[in-house]
Amino acid sequence: MGDTKNFELVEQLYRALGDRDEARYGDFYAENATVRMAGVPRSLGGVLDGRDRIVENLRRHDIESYDVRLMFGDGAHVCAVIKLSGAMVGTQFLQGNNQPYTTYECVVYQIEDERIQEQTSYINWMDVYVQTGLVDLAPLRV
């Protein structure tokens, strides 16, 4: 699959995400795909194995918007830099409070056979936690 086809696949993925079309969203992932959240251990939900878990994770998150700012890649990878806004929802592992946030995320997709095989997301969660009031920096200021 060439660069252009990979870019189109990721663009279609984000359209499905924006439409909250879970079935179409899931179709872009291989059955045994893996999604990783860099810096978040598996024990805290930082690794999702399999298409079903990836789609279930989509259901749990309240992403208001994804604004793709930049995409680049090669025949096997696409890197997308995204400005995203949403609400901080909790998971079985981490506290949430449904407060809004806006931050940037870099997502690296490994694509084989016209499906996403692996995805790694890089996001500054401290930025999100501070914006949503889950972490108060005031006590740390001198």
MODELLER restraints for C-alpha pairs under 7 A, 6 or more apart:
rsr = mdl.restraints
at = mdl.atoms
rsr.add(forms.Gaussian(group=physical.xy_distance, feature=features.Distance(at['CA:1:A'], at['CA:75:A']), mean=6.14, stdev=0.5))
rsr.add(forms.Gaussian(group=physical.xy_distance, feature=features.Distance(at['CA:1:A'], at['CA:114:A']), mean=6.60, stdev=0.5))
rsr.add(forms.Gaussian(group=physical.xy_distance, feature=features.Distance(at['CA:2:A'], at['CA:75:A']), mean=4.86, stdev=0.5))
rsr.add(forms.Gaussian(group=physical.xy_distance, feature=features.Distance(at['CA:3:A'], at['CA:73:A']), mean=6.58, stdev=0.5))
rsr.add(forms.Gaussian(group=physical.xy_distance, feature=features.Distance(at['CA:3:A'], at['CA:74:A']), mean=5.25, stdev=0.5))
rsr.add(forms.Gaussian(group=physical.xy_distance, feature=features.Distance(at['CA:3:A'], at['CA:75:A']), mean=4.98, stdev=0.5))
rsr.add(forms.Gaussian(group=physical.xy_distance, feature=features.Distance(at['CA:6:A'], at['CA:78:A']), mean=6.73, stdev=0.5))
rsr.add(forms.Gaussian(group=physical.xy_distance, feature=features.Distance(at['CA:7:A'], at['CA:78:A']), mean=6.73, stdev=0.5))
rsr.add(forms.Gaussian(group=physical.xy_distance, feature=features.Distance(at['CA:13:A'], at['CA:25:A']), mean=5.78, stdev=0.5))
rsr.add(forms.Gaussian(group=physical.xy_distance, feature=features.Distance(at['CA:13:A'], at['CA:28:A']), mean=6.56, stdev=0.5))
rsr.add(forms.Gaussian(group=physical.xy_distance, feature=features.Distance(at['CA:16:A'], at['CA:24:A']), mean=6.05, stdev=0.5))
rsr.add(forms.Gaussian(group=physical.xy_distance, feature=features.Distance(at['CA:16:A'], at['CA:25:A']), mean=5.21, stdev=0.5))
rsr.add(forms.Gaussian(group=physical.xy_distance, feature=features.Distance(at['CA:17:A'], at['CA:25:A']), mean=6.30, stdev=0.5))
rsr.add(forms.Gaussian(group=physical.xy_distance, feature=features.Distance(at['CA:18:A'], at['CA:65:A']), mean=6.94, stdev=0.5))
rsr.add(forms.Gaussian(group=physical.xy_distance, feature=features.Distance(at['CA:22:A'], at['CA:55:A']), mean=6.34, stdev=0.5))
rsr.add(forms.Gaussian(group=physical.xy_distance, feature=features.Distance(at['CA:26:A'], at['CA:51:A']), mean=6.21, stdev=0.5))
rsr.add(forms.Gaussian(group=physical.xy_distance, feature=features.Distance(at['CA:26:A'], at['CA:55:A']), mean=5.87, stdev=0.5))
rsr.add(forms.Gaussian(group=physical.xy_distance, feature=features.Distance(at['CA:28:A'], at['CA:115:A']), mean=5.28, stdev=0.5))
rsr.add(forms.Gaussian(group=physical.xy_distance, feature=features.Distance(at['CA:28:A'], at['CA:116:A']), mean=6.09, stdev=0.5))
rsr.add(forms.Gaussian(group=physical.xy_distance, feature=features.Distance(at['CA:29:A'], at['CA:51:A']), mean=6.09, stdev=0.5))
rsr.add(forms.Gaussian(group=physical.xy_distance, feature=features.Distance(at['CA:29:A'], at['CA:115:A']), mean=5.07, stdev=0.5))
rsr.add(forms.Gaussian(group=physical.xy_distance, feature=features.Distance(at['CA:29:A'], at['CA:116:A']), mean=4.56, stdev=0.5))
rsr.add(forms.Gaussian(group=physical.xy_distance, feature=features.Distance(at['CA:29:A'], at['CA:117:A']), mean=6.42, stdev=0.5))
rsr.add(forms.Gaussian(group=physical.xy_distance, feature=features.Distance(at['CA:30:A'], at['CA:51:A']), mean=6.55, stdev=0.5))
rsr.add(forms.Gaussian(group=physical.xy_distance, feature=features.Distance(at['CA:30:A'], at['CA:115:A']), mean=5.26, stdev=0.5))
rsr.add(forms.Gaussian(group=physical.xy_distance, feature=features.Distance(at['CA:30:A'], at['CA:116:A']), mean=5.75, stdev=0.5))
rsr.add(forms.Gaussian(group=physical.xy_distance, feature=features.Distance(at['CA:30:A'], at['CA:117:A']), mean=5.57, stdev=0.5))
rsr.add(forms.Gaussian(group=physical.xy_distance, feature=features.Distance(at['CA:31:A'], at['CA:50:A']), mean=5.70, stdev=0.5))
rsr.add(forms.Gaussian(group=physical.xy_distance, feature=features.Distance(at['CA:31:A'], at['CA:51:A']), mean=5.09, stdev=0.5))
rsr.add(forms.Gaussian(group=physical.xy_distance, feature=features.Distance(at['CA:32:A'], at['CA:49:A']), mean=6.58, stdev=0.5))
rsr.add(forms.Gaussian(group=physical.xy_distance, feature=features.Distance(at['CA:32:A'], at['CA:50:A']), mean=4.41, stdev=0.5))
rsr.add(forms.Gaussian(group=physical.xy_distance, feature=features.Distance(at['CA:32:A'], at['CA:51:A']), mean=6.27, stdev=0.5))
rsr.add(forms.Gaussian(group=physical.xy_distance, feature=features.Distance(at['CA:33:A'], at['CA:49:A']), mean=6.12, stdev=0.5))
rsr.add(forms.Gaussian(group=physical.xy_distance, feature=features.Distance(at['CA:33:A'], at['CA:50:A']), mean=4.98, stdev=0.5))
rsr.add(forms.Gaussian(group=physical.xy_distance, feature=features.Distance(at['CA:33:A'], at['CA:51:A']), mean=6.01, stdev=0.5))
rsr.add(forms.Gaussian(group=physical.xy_distance, feature=features.Distance(at['CA:33:A'], at['CA:116:A']), mean=6.62, stdev=0.5))
rsr.add(forms.Gaussian(group=physical.xy_distance, feature=features.Distance(at['CA:33:A'], at['CA:117:A']), mean=4.53, stdev=0.5))
rsr.add(forms.Gaussian(group=physical.xy_distance, feature=features.Distance(at['CA:33:A'], at['CA:118:A']), mean=5.57, stdev=0.5))
rsr.add(forms.Gaussian(group=physical.xy_distance, feature=features.Distance(at['CA:34:A'], at['CA:48:A']), mean=5.66, stdev=0.5))
rsr.add(forms.Gaussian(group=physical.xy_distance, feature=features.Distance(at['CA:34:A'], at['CA:49:A']), mean=4.65, stdev=0.5))
rsr.add(forms.Gaussian(group=physical.xy_distance, feature=features.Distance(at['CA:34:A'], at['CA:50:A']), mean=6.04, stdev=0.5))
rsr.add(forms.Gaussian(group=physical.xy_distance, feature=features.Distance(at['CA:34:A'], at['CA:117:A']), mean=6.42, stdev=0.5))
rsr.add(forms.Gaussian(group=physical.xy_distance, feature=features.Distance(at['CA:34:A'], at['CA:118:A']), mean=4.85, stdev=0.5))
rsr.add(forms.Gaussian(group=physical.xy_distance, feature=features.Distance(at['CA:34:A'], at['CA:119:A']), mean=6.34, stdev=0.5))
rsr.add(forms.Gaussian(group=physical.xy_distance, feature=features.Distance(at['CA:35:A'], at['CA:47:A']), mean=5.68, stdev=0.5))
rsr.add(forms.Gaussian(group=physical.xy_distance, feature=features.Distance(at['CA:35:A'], at['CA:48:A']), mean=5.07, stdev=0.5))
rsr.add(forms.Gaussian(group=physical.xy_distance, feature=features.Distance(at['CA:35:A'], at['CA:49:A']), mean=6.61, stdev=0.5))
rsr.add(forms.Gaussian(group=physical.xy_distance, feature=features.Distance(at['CA:35:A'], at['CA:118:A']), mean=5.80, stdev=0.5))
rsr.add(forms.Gaussian(group=physical.xy_distance, feature=features.Distance(at['CA:35:A'], at['CA:119:A']), mean=4.66, stdev=0.5))
rsr.add(forms.Gaussian(group=physical.xy_distance, feature=features.Distance(at['CA:35:A'], at['CA:120:A']), mean=5.88, stdev=0.5))
rsr.add(forms.Gaussian(group=physical.xy_distance, feature=features.Distance(at['CA:36:A'], at['CA:46:A']), mean=5.63, stdev=0.5))
rsr.add(forms.Gaussian(group=physical.xy_distance, feature=features.Distance(at['CA:36:A'], at['CA:47:A']), mean=4.54, stdev=0.5))
rsr.add(forms.Gaussian(group=physical.xy_distance, feature=features.Distance(at['CA:36:A'], at['CA:48:A']), mean=6.48, stdev=0.5))
rsr.add(forms.Gaussian(group=physical.xy_distance, feature=features.Distance(at['CA:36:A'], at['CA:119:A']), mean=6.09, stdev=0.5))
rsr.add(forms.Gaussian(group=physical.xy_distance, feature=features.Distance(at['CA:36:A'], at['CA:120:A']), mean=4.65, stdev=0.5))
rsr.add(forms.Gaussian(group=physical.xy_distance, feature=features.Distance(at['CA:36:A'], at['CA:121:A']), mean=6.27, stdev=0.5))
rsr.add(forms.Gaussian(group=physical.xy_distance, feature=features.Distance(at['CA:37:A'], at['CA:46:A']), mean=4.86, stdev=0.5))
rsr.add(forms.Gaussian(group=physical.xy_distance, feature=features.Distance(at['CA:37:A'], at['CA:47:A']), mean=6.42, stdev=0.5))
rsr.add(forms.Gaussian(group=physical.xy_distance, feature=features.Distance(at['CA:37:A'], at['CA:120:A']), mean=5.80, stdev=0.5))
rsr.add(forms.Gaussian(group=physical.xy_distance, feature=features.Distance(at['CA:37:A'], at['CA:121:A']), mean=4.93, stdev=0.5))
rsr.add(forms.Gaussian(group=physical.xy_distance, feature=features.Distance(at['CA:37:A'], at['CA:122:A']), mean=6.42, stdev=0.5))
rsr.add(forms.Gaussian(group=physical.xy_distance, feature=features.Distance(at['CA:38:A'], at['CA:120:A']), mean=6.45, stdev=0.5))
rsr.add(forms.Gaussian(group=physical.xy_distance, feature=features.Distance(at['CA:38:A'], at['CA:121:A']), mean=5.89, stdev=0.5))
rsr.add(forms.Gaussian(group=physical.xy_distance, feature=features.Distance(at['CA:38:A'], at['CA:122:A']), mean=5.39, stdev=0.5))
rsr.add(forms.Gaussian(group=physical.xy_distance, feature=features.Distance(at['CA:40:A'], at['CA:46:A']), mean=4.52, stdev=0.5))
rsr.add(forms.Gaussian(group=physical.xy_distance, feature=features.Distance(at['CA:44:A'], at['CA:93:A']), mean=5.30, stdev=0.5))
rsr.add(forms.Gaussian(group=physical.xy_distance, feature=features.Distance(at['CA:45:A'], at['CA:93:A']), mean=6.68, stdev=0.5))
rsr.add(forms.Gaussian(group=physical.xy_distance, feature=features.Distance(at['CA:48:A'], at['CA:54:A']), mean=6.17, stdev=0.5))
rsr.add(forms.Gaussian(group=physical.xy_distance, feature=features.Distance(at['CA:61:A'], at['CA:89:A']), mean=6.42, stdev=0.5))
rsr.add(forms.Gaussian(group=physical.xy_distance, feature=features.Distance(at['CA:62:A'], at['CA:86:A']), mean=5.55, stdev=0.5))
rsr.add(forms.Gaussian(group=physical.xy_distance, feature=features.Distance(at['CA:62:A'], at['CA:87:A']), mean=5.57, stdev=0.5))
rsr.add(forms.Gaussian(group=physical.xy_distance, feature=features.Distance(at['CA:62:A'], at['CA:89:A']), mean=6.92, stdev=0.5))
rsr.add(forms.Gaussian(group=physical.xy_distance, feature=features.Distance(at['CA:63:A'], at['CA:85:A']), mean=6.06, stdev=0.5))
rsr.add(forms.Gaussian(group=physical.xy_distance, feature=features.Distance(at['CA:63:A'], at['CA:86:A']), mean=4.20, stdev=0.5))
rsr.add(forms.Gaussian(group=physical.xy_distance, feature=features.Distance(at['CA:63:A'], at['CA:87:A']), mean=6.65, stdev=0.5))
rsr.add(forms.Gaussian(group=physical.xy_distance, feature=features.Distance(at['CA:64:A'], at['CA:85:A']), mean=5.39, stdev=0.5))
rsr.add(forms.Gaussian(group=physical.xy_distance, feature=features.Distance(at['CA:64:A'], at['CA:86:A']), mean=4.61, stdev=0.5))
rsr.add(forms.Gaussian(group=physical.xy_distance, feature=features.Distance(at['CA:65:A'], at['CA:84:A']), mean=5.58, stdev=0.5))
rsr.add(forms.Gaussian(group=physical.xy_distance, feature=features.Distance(at['CA:65:A'], at['CA:85:A']), mean=5.29, stdev=0.5))
rsr.add(forms.Gaussian(group=physical.xy_distance, feature=features.Distance(at['CA:65:A'], at['CA:86:A']), mean=6.81, stdev=0.5))
rsr.add(forms.Gaussian(group=physical.xy_distance, feature=features.Distance(at['CA:66:A'], at['CA:82:A']), mean=6.30, stdev=0.5))
rsr.add(forms.Gaussian(group=physical.xy_distance, feature=features.Distance(at['CA:66:A'], at['CA:83:A']), mean=5.94, stdev=0.5))
rsr.add(forms.Gaussian(group=physical.xy_distance, feature=features.Distance(at['CA:66:A'], at['CA:84:A']), mean=4.62, stdev=0.5))
rsr.add(forms.Gaussian(group=physical.xy_distance, feature=features.Distance(at['CA:66:A'], at['CA:85:A']), mean=6.80, stdev=0.5))
rsr.add(forms.Gaussian(group=physical.xy_distance, feature=features.Distance(at['CA:67:A'], at['CA:82:A']), mean=5.43, stdev=0.5))
rsr.add(forms.Gaussian(group=physical.xy_distance, feature=features.Distance(at['CA:67:A'], at['CA:83:A']), mean=5.07, stdev=0.5))
rsr.add(forms.Gaussian(group=physical.xy_distance, feature=features.Distance(at['CA:67:A'], at['CA:84:A']), mean=6.23, stdev=0.5))
rsr.add(forms.Gaussian(group=physical.xy_distance, feature=features.Distance(at['CA:68:A'], at['CA:80:A']), mean=6.68, stdev=0.5))
rsr.add(forms.Gaussian(group=physical.xy_distance, feature=features.Distance(at['CA:68:A'], at['CA:81:A']), mean=6.00, stdev=0.5))
rsr.add(forms.Gaussian(group=physical.xy_distance, feature=features.Distance(at['CA:68:A'], at['CA:82:A']), mean=4.43, stdev=0.5))
rsr.add(forms.Gaussian(group=physical.xy_distance, feature=features.Distance(at['CA:68:A'], at['CA:83:A']), mean=6.49, stdev=0.5))
rsr.add(forms.Gaussian(group=physical.xy_distance, feature=features.Distance(at['CA:69:A'], at['CA:81:A']), mean=5.54, stdev=0.5))
rsr.add(forms.Gaussian(group=physical.xy_distance, feature=features.Distance(at['CA:69:A'], at['CA:82:A']), mean=5.45, stdev=0.5))
rsr.add(forms.Gaussian(group=physical.xy_distance, feature=features.Distance(at['CA:69:A'], at['CA:83:A']), mean=6.92, stdev=0.5))
rsr.add(forms.Gaussian(group=physical.xy_distance, feature=features.Distance(at['CA:70:A'], at['CA:80:A']), mean=5.74, stdev=0.5))
rsr.add(forms.Gaussian(group=physical.xy_distance, feature=features.Distance(at['CA:70:A'], at['CA:81:A']), mean=5.12, stdev=0.5))
rsr.add(forms.Gaussian(group=physical.xy_distance, feature=features.Distance(at['CA:71:A'], at['CA:78:A']), mean=6.72, stdev=0.5))
rsr.add(forms.Gaussian(group=physical.xy_distance, feature=features.Distance(at['CA:71:A'], at['CA:79:A']), mean=5.54, stdev=0.5))
rsr.add(forms.Gaussian(group=physical.xy_distance, feature=features.Distance(at['CA:71:A'], at['CA:80:A']), mean=4.51, stdev=0.5))
rsr.add(forms.Gaussian(group=physical.xy_distance, feature=features.Distance(at['CA:71:A'], at['CA:81:A']), mean=6.42, stdev=0.5))
rsr.add(forms.Gaussian(group=physical.xy_distance, feature=features.Distance(at['CA:72:A'], at['CA:78:A']), mean=5.72, stdev=0.5))
rsr.add(forms.Gaussian(group=physical.xy_distance, feature=features.Distance(at['CA:72:A'], at['CA:79:A']), mean=5.43, stdev=0.5))
rsr.add(forms.Gaussian(group=physical.xy_distance, feature=features.Distance(at['CA:72:A'], at['CA:80:A']), mean=6.84, stdev=0.5))
rsr.add(forms.Gaussian(group=physical.xy_distance, feature=features.Distance(at['CA:73:A'], at['CA:79:A']), mean=5.85, stdev=0.5))
rsr.add(forms.Gaussian(group=physical.xy_distance, feature=features.Distance(at['CA:76:A'], at['CA:110:A']), mean=5.74, stdev=0.5))
rsr.add(forms.Gaussian(group=physical.xy_distance, feature=features.Distance(at['CA:76:A'], at['CA:111:A']), mean=5.24, stdev=0.5))
rsr.add(forms.Gaussian(group=physical.xy_distance, feature=features.Distance(at['CA:76:A'], at['CA:112:A']), mean=6.60, stdev=0.5))
rsr.add(forms.Gaussian(group=physical.xy_distance, feature=features.Distance(at['CA:77:A'], at['CA:108:A']), mean=6.84, stdev=0.5))
rsr.add(forms.Gaussian(group=physical.xy_distance, feature=features.Distance(at['CA:77:A'], at['CA:109:A']), mean=5.41, stdev=0.5))
rsr.add(forms.Gaussian(group=physical.xy_distance, feature=features.Distance(at['CA:77:A'], at['CA:110:A']), mean=4.61, stdev=0.5))
rsr.add(forms.Gaussian(group=physical.xy_distance, feature=features.Distance(at['CA:77:A'], at['CA:111:A']), mean=5.88, stdev=0.5))
rsr.add(forms.Gaussian(group=physical.xy_distance, feature=features.Distance(at['CA:78:A'], at['CA:108:A']), mean=5.79, stdev=0.5))
rsr.add(forms.Gaussian(group=physical.xy_distance, feature=features.Distance(at['CA:78:A'], at['CA:109:A']), mean=5.16, stdev=0.5))
rsr.add(forms.Gaussian(group=physical.xy_distance, feature=features.Distance(at['CA:78:A'], at['CA:110:A']), mean=6.80, stdev=0.5))
rsr.add(forms.Gaussian(group=physical.xy_distance, feature=features.Distance(at['CA:79:A'], at['CA:106:A']), mean=6.86, stdev=0.5))
rsr.add(forms.Gaussian(group=physical.xy_distance, feature=features.Distance(at['CA:79:A'], at['CA:107:A']), mean=5.60, stdev=0.5))
rsr.add(forms.Gaussian(group=physical.xy_distance, feature=features.Distance(at['CA:79:A'], at['CA:108:A']), mean=4.41, stdev=0.5))
rsr.add(forms.Gaussian(group=physical.xy_distance, feature=features.Distance(at['CA:79:A'], at['CA:109:A']), mean=6.28, stdev=0.5))
rsr.add(forms.Gaussian(group=physical.xy_distance, feature=features.Distance(at['CA:80:A'], at['CA:106:A']), mean=5.65, stdev=0.5))
rsr.add(forms.Gaussian(group=physical.xy_distance, feature=features.Distance(at['CA:80:A'], at['CA:107:A']), mean=5.23, stdev=0.5))
rsr.add(forms.Gaussian(group=physical.xy_distance, feature=features.Distance(at['CA:80:A'], at['CA:108:A']), mean=6.53, stdev=0.5))
rsr.add(forms.Gaussian(group=physical.xy_distance, feature=features.Distance(at['CA:81:A'], at['CA:105:A']), mean=5.87, stdev=0.5))
rsr.add(forms.Gaussian(group=physical.xy_distance, feature=features.Distance(at['CA:81:A'], at['CA:106:A']), mean=4.50, stdev=0.5))
rsr.add(forms.Gaussian(group=physical.xy_distance, feature=features.Distance(at['CA:81:A'], at['CA:107:A']), mean=6.54, stdev=0.5))
rsr.add(forms.Gaussian(group=physical.xy_distance, feature=features.Distance(at['CA:82:A'], at['CA:104:A']), mean=5.55, stdev=0.5))
rsr.add(forms.Gaussian(group=physical.xy_distance, feature=features.Distance(at['CA:82:A'], at['CA:105:A']), mean=5.21, stdev=0.5))
rsr.add(forms.Gaussian(group=physical.xy_distance, feature=features.Distance(at['CA:82:A'], at['CA:106:A']), mean=6.22, stdev=0.5))
rsr.add(forms.Gaussian(group=physical.xy_distance, feature=features.Distance(at['CA:83:A'], at['CA:103:A']), mean=5.74, stdev=0.5))
rsr.add(forms.Gaussian(group=physical.xy_distance, feature=features.Distance(at['CA:83:A'], at['CA:104:A']), mean=4.44, stdev=0.5))
rsr.add(forms.Gaussian(group=physical.xy_distance, feature=features.Distance(at['CA:83:A'], at['CA:105:A']), mean=6.42, stdev=0.5))
rsr.add(forms.Gaussian(group=physical.xy_distance, feature=features.Distance(at['CA:84:A'], at['CA:102:A']), mean=5.60, stdev=0.5))
rsr.add(forms.Gaussian(group=physical.xy_distance, feature=features.Distance(at['CA:84:A'], at['CA:103:A']), mean=5.64, stdev=0.5))
rsr.add(forms.Gaussian(group=physical.xy_distance, feature=features.Distance(at['CA:84:A'], at['CA:104:A']), mean=6.01, stdev=0.5))
rsr.add(forms.Gaussian(group=physical.xy_distance, feature=features.Distance(at['CA:85:A'], at['CA:101:A']), mean=5.57, stdev=0.5))
rsr.add(forms.Gaussian(group=physical.xy_distance, feature=features.Distance(at['CA:85:A'], at['CA:102:A']), mean=4.24, stdev=0.5))
rsr.add(forms.Gaussian(group=physical.xy_distance, feature=features.Distance(at['CA:85:A'], at['CA:103:A']), mean=6.61, stdev=0.5))
rsr.add(forms.Gaussian(group=physical.xy_distance, feature=features.Distance(at['CA:86:A'], at['CA:100:A']), mean=5.52, stdev=0.5))
rsr.add(forms.Gaussian(group=physical.xy_distance, feature=features.Distance(at['CA:86:A'], at['CA:101:A']), mean=5.65, stdev=0.5))
rsr.add(forms.Gaussian(group=physical.xy_distance, feature=features.Distance(at['CA:86:A'], at['CA:102:A']), mean=6.69, stdev=0.5))
rsr.add(forms.Gaussian(group=physical.xy_distance, feature=features.Distance(at['CA:87:A'], at['CA:98:A']), mean=4.91, stdev=0.5))
rsr.add(forms.Gaussian(group=physical.xy_distance, feature=features.Distance(at['CA:87:A'], at['CA:99:A']), mean=5.08, stdev=0.5))
rsr.add(forms.Gaussian(group=physical.xy_distance, feature=features.Distance(at['CA:87:A'], at['CA:100:A']), mean=4.23, stdev=0.5))
rsr.add(forms.Gaussian(group=physical.xy_distance, feature=features.Distance(at['CA:87:A'], at['CA:101:A']), mean=6.04, stdev=0.5))
rsr.add(forms.Gaussian(group=physical.xy_distance, feature=features.Distance(at['CA:88:A'], at['CA:96:A']), mean=5.23, stdev=0.5))
rsr.add(forms.Gaussian(group=physical.xy_distance, feature=features.Distance(at['CA:88:A'], at['CA:97:A']), mean=5.82, stdev=0.5))
rsr.add(forms.Gaussian(group=physical.xy_distance, feature=features.Distance(at['CA:88:A'], at['CA:98:A']), mean=4.71, stdev=0.5))
rsr.add(forms.Gaussian(group=physical.xy_distance, feature=features.Distance(at['CA:88:A'], at['CA:99:A']), mean=5.49, stdev=0.5))
rsr.add(forms.Gaussian(group=physical.xy_distance, feature=features.Distance(at['CA:88:A'], at['CA:100:A']), mean=6.34, stdev=0.5))
rsr.add(forms.Gaussian(group=physical.xy_distance, feature=features.Distance(at['CA:88:A'], at['CA:132:A']), mean=6.93, stdev=0.5))
rsr.add(forms.Gaussian(group=physical.xy_distance, feature=features.Distance(at['CA:89:A'], at['CA:96:A']), mean=4.42, stdev=0.5))
rsr.add(forms.Gaussian(group=physical.xy_distance, feature=features.Distance(at['CA:89:A'], at['CA:97:A']), mean=5.95, stdev=0.5))
rsr.add(forms.Gaussian(group=physical.xy_distance, feature=features.Distance(at['CA:89:A'], at['CA:98:A']), mean=5.09, stdev=0.5))
rsr.add(forms.Gaussian(group=physical.xy_distance, feature=features.Distance(at['CA:90:A'], at['CA:96:A']), mean=3.63, stdev=0.5))
rsr.add(forms.Gaussian(group=physical.xy_distance, feature=features.Distance(at['CA:90:A'], at['CA:97:A']), mean=6.80, stdev=0.5))
rsr.add(forms.Gaussian(group=physical.xy_distance, feature=features.Distance(at['CA:99:A'], at['CA:132:A']), mean=5.19, stdev=0.5))
rsr.add(forms.Gaussian(group=physical.xy_distance, feature=features.Distance(at['CA:100:A'], at['CA:132:A']), mean=6.25, stdev=0.5))
rsr.add(forms.Gaussian(group=physical.xy_distance, feature=features.Distance(at['CA:101:A'], at['CA:128:A']), mean=6.02, stdev=0.5))
rsr.add(forms.Gaussian(group=physical.xy_distance, feature=features.Distance(at['CA:101:A'], at['CA:131:A']), mean=5.91, stdev=0.5))
rsr.add(forms.Gaussian(group=physical.xy_distance, feature=features.Distance(at['CA:101:A'], at['CA:132:A']), mean=6.25, stdev=0.5))
rsr.add(forms.Gaussian(group=physical.xy_distance, feature=features.Distance(at['CA:103:A'], at['CA:128:A']), mean=6.90, stdev=0.5))
rsr.add(forms.Gaussian(group=physical.xy_distance, feature=features.Distance(at['CA:104:A'], at['CA:123:A']), mean=6.50, stdev=0.5))
rsr.add(forms.Gaussian(group=physical.xy_distance, feature=features.Distance(at['CA:105:A'], at['CA:121:A']), mean=6.76, stdev=0.5))
rsr.add(forms.Gaussian(group=physical.xy_distance, feature=features.Distance(at['CA:105:A'], at['CA:122:A']), mean=5.64, stdev=0.5))
rsr.add(forms.Gaussian(group=physical.xy_distance, feature=features.Distance(at['CA:105:A'], at['CA:123:A']), mean=4.67, stdev=0.5))
rsr.add(forms.Gaussian(group=physical.xy_distance, feature=features.Distance(at['CA:106:A'], at['CA:121:A']), mean=5.81, stdev=0.5))
rsr.add(forms.Gaussian(group=physical.xy_distance, feature=features.Distance(at['CA:106:A'], at['CA:122:A']), mean=5.10, stdev=0.5))
rsr.add(forms.Gaussian(group=physical.xy_distance, feature=features.Distance(at['CA:106:A'], at['CA:123:A']), mean=6.61, stdev=0.5))
rsr.add(forms.Gaussian(group=physical.xy_distance, feature=features.Distance(at['CA:107:A'], at['CA:119:A']), mean=6.81, stdev=0.5))
rsr.add(forms.Gaussian(group=physical.xy_distance, feature=features.Distance(at['CA:107:A'], at['CA:120:A']), mean=5.65, stdev=0.5))
rsr.add(forms.Gaussian(group=physical.xy_distance, feature=features.Distance(at['CA:107:A'], at['CA:121:A']), mean=4.37, stdev=0.5))
rsr.add(forms.Gaussian(group=physical.xy_distance, feature=features.Distance(at['CA:107:A'], at['CA:122:A']), mean=6.18, stdev=0.5))
rsr.add(forms.Gaussian(group=physical.xy_distance, feature=features.Distance(at['CA:108:A'], at['CA:119:A']), mean=5.60, stdev=0.5))
rsr.add(forms.Gaussian(group=physical.xy_distance, feature=features.Distance(at['CA:108:A'], at['CA:120:A']), mean=5.23, stdev=0.5))
rsr.add(forms.Gaussian(group=physical.xy_distance, feature=features.Distance(at['CA:108:A'], at['CA:121:A']), mean=6.46, stdev=0.5))
rsr.add(forms.Gaussian(group=physical.xy_distance, feature=features.Distance(at['CA:109:A'], at['CA:116:A']), mean=6.38, stdev=0.5))
rsr.add(forms.Gaussian(group=physical.xy_distance, feature=features.Distance(at['CA:109:A'], at['CA:118:A']), mean=5.86, stdev=0.5))
rsr.add(forms.Gaussian(group=physical.xy_distance, feature=features.Distance(at['CA:109:A'], at['CA:119:A']), mean=4.55, stdev=0.5))
rsr.add(forms.Gaussian(group=physical.xy_distance, feature=features.Distance(at['CA:109:A'], at['CA:120:A']), mean=6.69, stdev=0.5))
rsr.add(forms.Gaussian(group=physical.xy_distance, feature=features.Distance(at['CA:110:A'], at['CA:116:A']), mean=5.83, stdev=0.5))
rsr.add(forms.Gaussian(group=physical.xy_distance, feature=features.Distance(at['CA:110:A'], at['CA:117:A']), mean=5.64, stdev=0.5))
rsr.add(forms.Gaussian(group=physical.xy_distance, feature=features.Distance(at['CA:110:A'], at['CA:118:A']), mean=5.05, stdev=0.5))
rsr.add(forms.Gaussian(group=physical.xy_distance, feature=features.Distance(at['CA:110:A'], at['CA:119:A']), mean=6.29, stdev=0.5))
rsr.add(forms.Gaussian(group=physical.xy_distance, feature=features.Distance(at['CA:111:A'], at['CA:117:A']), mean=5.57, stdev=0.5))
rsr.add(forms.Gaussian(group=physical.xy_distance, feature=features.Distance(at['CA:129:A'], at['CA:135:A']), mean=5.40, stdev=0.5))
rsr.add(forms.Gaussian(group=physical.xy_distance, feature=features.Distance(at['CA:130:A'], at['CA:136:A']), mean=6.26, stdev=0.5))
